[in-house]
Amino acid sequence: MAAVARVMTVTAAGGASIRSSPASSALASSLLLRPFCGKSLRLDRKLGQSSRRLFACRALYVPEIKVKEEGQAETLDYRVFFVDQGGKKVSPWHDIPLSLGDGVFNFIVEIPKETKAKMEVATDELYTPIKQDTKKGKLRYYPYNINWNYGLLPQTWEDPSLANEEVEGALGDNDPVDVVEIGEKPRKIGDVLKVKPLAALAMIDEGELDWKIVAISLDDPKASLVNDIDDVETHFPGTLTAIRDWFRDYKIPDGKPANKFGLGNKAANKEYALKVIAETNESWAKLVKRSVTAGELSLV
């Protein structure tokens, strides 16, 4: 199968252009045009006794990007790259901005709803394309379909040297933060959506902390109805429990033990989710500034 290039307009899907107000224009300048790392945005709420800022490093300001597929799907060679208007490859992890302001964030789809190929950003490859995960040289699949769109928050990182005392002292899993998007529409691999966080689940996978941020795309019909964890229970009854149980049990068919969850085995609210996003964004900023060891991770 020949390589395929799919054009995606980021402004429509949830990316890098902000037009709504002068304040938004100022935000675009601070977040998207900076070629260096620095504090750029205060979160909407105070988190505990202090407030945090989000960081932006090397974030691109482009009205349109292309998603370019190389190789054939469901093969070891298959990659989904992101390229700018000039055809230059960019990193979905490092170069797409995290925050769009007003509590809205960019979310990159790795695994579309109702599919089971285990796709993920290749954090150790140049330009961090999306590929299918492997084990012992074979492609990995979930034992059953995932019931939500699944992917990552760009410009976040779960630091494997950082113990979280609120979650049993677990260390980060060395990946970007995961997102479970609960909207009704299946998306495509590489789609960039504008989402708002609603809750957070603290999954512990073989001793590693692997956050799951529950969010909804702003273009979903129910998006205006849900703004925090209680709204999810009202308008998507049973969904938080279903997400927790799905991630708890998906390894059991392969003979592995169930995953565990911290924070009392329950989802935390939106404020806590924003706290997680801010902290992991700070960790990512330290990573790309090389204040911490990158190991095999690609910073390009």
C-alpha positions in Angstrom: 0.0 0.0 0.0 1.4 3.4 -0.9 2.0 6.0 1.7 -1.1 8.3 2.2 -1.1 11.9 3.2 -4.3 13.1 4.9 -4.8 16.9 5.4 -6.2 18.0 8.7 -7.1 21.6 9.4 -6.1 22.1 13.0 -8.2 25.2 13.5 -11.3 23.2 12.8 -10.3 20.1 14.7 -8.9 21.8 17.8 -5.4 23.1 17.2 -3.3 26.1 17.0 -5.3 29.1 15.9 -7.3 31.2 18.4 -9.5 34.0 17.1 -12.2 34.6 19.7 -11.0 37.7 21.5 -8.1 40.1 22.1 -7.2 38.1 25.2 -7.1 34.9 23.1 -4.8 36.6 20.6 -2.5 37.5 23.4 -2.6 33.9 24.6 -1.8 32.7 21.1 1.3 34.9 21.0 2.5 33.6 24.4 1.8 30.0 23.8 2.4 29.4 20.1 5.1 31.8 19.0 7.7 31.2 21.6 10.8 29.3 20.4 11.9 28.7 24.0 10.6 27.2 27.2 8.9 29.5 29.7 5.9 30.0 31.9 3.0 31.1 29.7 -0.5 30.6 31.2 -2.0 30.6 34.6 -4.7 27.9 35.1 -8.3 29.1 35.6 -8.5 28.0 39.2 -6.3 28.0 42.2 -5.0 24.5 42.9 -4.8 24.2 46.7 -3.0 27.1 48.2 -1.0 28.0 45.1 -1.6 28.5 41.4 0.4 26.9 38.6 1.4 28.0 35.1 1.5 25.9 31.9 4.7 25.8 29.9 5.1 26.0 26.2 8.4 25.1 24.4 8.9 25.2 20.6 5.2 25.1 20.0 4.3 25.7 16.4 1.9 28.4 15.2 0.5 26.8 12.0 -3.1 27.1 10.7 -2.9 23.7 9.1 -0.9 20.5 9.4 -0.9 17.3 7.5 -1.1 13.8 8.9 1.1 11.6 6.7 0.8 7.9 6.8 3.9 5.8 5.9 3.7 2.1 5.3 0.7 -0.1 5.5 -1.7 -0.2 8.5 -1.3 -3.1 10.9 2.3 -3.8 9.9 5.6 -3.2 11.8 6.5 -0.4 9.4 3.4 1.7 9.7 3.8 5.2 11.0 1.6 8.3 11.2 3.7 11.4 11.0 2.7 15.1 11.5 4.1 17.5 8.9 3.8 21.3 8.6 2.8 23.3 5.5 6.3 23.1 4.2 6.4 19.4 4.5 8.7 19.4 7.5 8.0 16.7 10.1 7.0 17.9 13.5 6.4 16.1 16.8 2.8 15.7 18.0 4.2 15.3 21.5 6.5 18.4 21.6 5.3 20.8 18.9 1.5 20.9 19.3 0.6 23.3 22.1 -1.1 21.9 25.2 -3.4 24.7 26.2 -5.7 26.9 24.2 -6.9 28.9 27.2 -10.2 29.0 29.1 -9.7 25.4 30.3 -9.5 24.0 26.8 -6.6 21.7 25.8 -5.4 19.9 22.6 -5.9 16.2 22.6 -4.3 13.9 20.0 -6.1 10.7 19.0 -4.0 7.6 19.0 -6.7 4.9 19.2 -10.2 5.6 17.7 -13.3 4.6 19.5 -14.4 1.0 19.0 -11.1 -0.3 17.7 -8.4 -2.4 19.4 -5.1 -1.9 17.7 -2.8 -0.5 20.4 -1.5 2.6 18.7 0.7 5.1 20.5 3.2 7.9 20.0 6.6 6.5 19.5 8.4 8.5 22.2 11.8 7.1 21.3 11.7 7.8 17.5 12.5 11.1 15.7 9.4 13.3 15.4 7.5 10.8 17.7 5.1 9.5 15.1 2.1 7.3 16.0 2.7 3.6 15.5 1.3 0.3 16.7 2.9 -1.0 19.8 4.7 -4.3 19.7 5.7 -7.1 22.1 8.3 -9.6 21.2 8.2 -8.4 17.6 4.5 -8.8 17.2 1.8 -6.1 16.9 -0.2 -5.5 20.0 -4.0 -5.5 20.2 -6.3 -5.0 23.1 -8.4 -8.1 23.8 -11.6 -6.2 23.0 -12.5 -2.8 21.5 -11.9 0.3 23.6 -15.2 2.2 23.9 -13.9 5.7 23.8 -11.4 7.8 21.8 -8.0 7.4 23.4 -4.8 9.4 23.1 -2.5 11.9 24.7 -2.1 15.5 25.9 0.8 17.0 24.1 3.6 18.7 26.1 3.0 16.5 29.2 5.2 13.8 30.7 5.0 11.5 33.6 8.4 11.6 35.1 9.7 8.1 36.1 12.0 9.6 38.7 9.1 11.5 40.5 7.2 9.7 43.2 3.6 10.8 43.8 2.9 10.7 47.5 -0.8 11.1 46.9 -0.9 7.9 44.8 1.0 5.3 46.9 4.4 6.9 46.0 4.1 5.5 42.5 6.6 6.7 39.8 5.5 8.1 36.5 5.3 5.8 33.5 7.7 7.8 31.2 4.9 8.7 28.7 2.7 11.7 27.9 -0.6 11.9 29.9 -3.4 9.7 28.5 -6.8 11.0 27.7 -10.1 9.1 27.4 -12.5 11.2 25.3 -16.1 10.2 26.0 -17.9 11.9 23.1 -20.2 10.0 20.8 -18.2 10.2 17.5 -15.3 7.9 16.6 -12.3 9.9 15.5 -9.3 9.2 13.3 -5.7 8.4 14.2 -3.9 11.7 14.4 -7.0 13.9 14.9 -6.3 16.9 17.1 -9.4 17.8 19.1 -10.2 20.7 21.5 -11.3 19.1 24.8 -12.1 20.1 28.3 -11.0 17.9 31.2 -13.7 16.5 33.5 -12.1 14.0 35.8 -8.9 12.0 36.4 -8.2 8.4 37.2 -4.9 7.4 38.9 -4.2 4.0 37.3 -1.2 2.1 38.7 0.2 -0.3 36.1 2.8 -2.7 37.5 3.8 -0.1 40.0 3.9 2.9 37.6 1.5 5.8 37.7 -0.4 6.1 34.5 -3.0 9.0 34.7 -6.2 8.8 32.6 -7.8 12.2 32.1 -11.4 11.9 31.2 -12.4 14.7 28.8 -15.0 15.6 26.1 -14.5 17.2 22.7 -16.0 20.7 22.5 -17.8 19.7 19.3 -19.7 16.9 21.0 -23.5 17.5 21.3 -23.3 17.1 25.1 -20.2 19.1 25.6 -22.1 22.2 27.0 -23.8 20.0 29.6 -20.7 18.5 31.2 -18.2 20.7 33.0 -17.1 18.6 36.0 -17.2 15.0 37.4 -20.8 15.2 38.7 -22.0 16.2 35.2 -20.4 13.1 33.8 -22.5 10.9 36.1 -25.6 12.9 35.2 -25.3 12.9 31.4 -23.0 9.8 30.9 -24.2 7.6 33.7 -21.9 4.7 34.5 -19.1 5.9 32.2 -16.5 6.7 34.9 -17.0 3.2 36.4 -16.8 1.6 32.9 -13.6 3.4 32.1 -12.0 2.4 35.4 -13.1 -1.2 35.0 -12.0 -1.4 31.3 -8.5 -0.3 32.2 -8.4 -2.4 35.4 -9.2 -5.6 33.5 -7.8 -5.4 30.0 -4.6 -7.3 30.8 -6.4 -10.2 32.5 -7.1 -12.1 29.3 -3.3 -12.2 28.7 -2.8 -13.8 32.1 -1.6 -10.6 33.9 -3.1 -9.3 37.2 -5.6 -6.5 37.1 -4.4 -2.9 37.3 -4.9 -0.9 40.4 -6.1 2.6 41.0 -5.1 5.2 43.6 -7.2 8.0 45.1 -9.5 5.5 46.8 -10.2 3.7 43.6 -12.4 6.6 42.4 -12.2 9.3 39.8 -11.0 12.7 41.0 -12.8 15.9 39.9 -11.9 18.5 37.3 -9.8 20.6 39.6 -7.6 17.6 40.4 -7.4 16.8 36.7 -6.1 20.3 36.0 -3.6 19.9 38.8 -2.3 16.7 37.1 -2.1 18.5 33.8 -0.1 21.4 35.2 2.3 19.2 37.1 3.0 16.9 34.1 3.4 19.9 31.8 6.1 21.2 34.2 7.8 17.8 34.1 7.7 18.0 30.3 9.2 21.5 30.3 12.1 20.2 32.4 12.5 17.3 30.0 12.8 19.4 26.9 15.1 21.9 28.7 17.2 18.8 29.6 17.0 19.6 33.3 16.2 15.9 33.7 17.7 12.9 31.9 15.8 12.0 28.7 17.3 8.5 28.3 16.0 7.1 25.1 13.2 9.6 24.6 13.3 11.7 21.5 13.2 15.5 22.1 12.8 16.3 18.4 
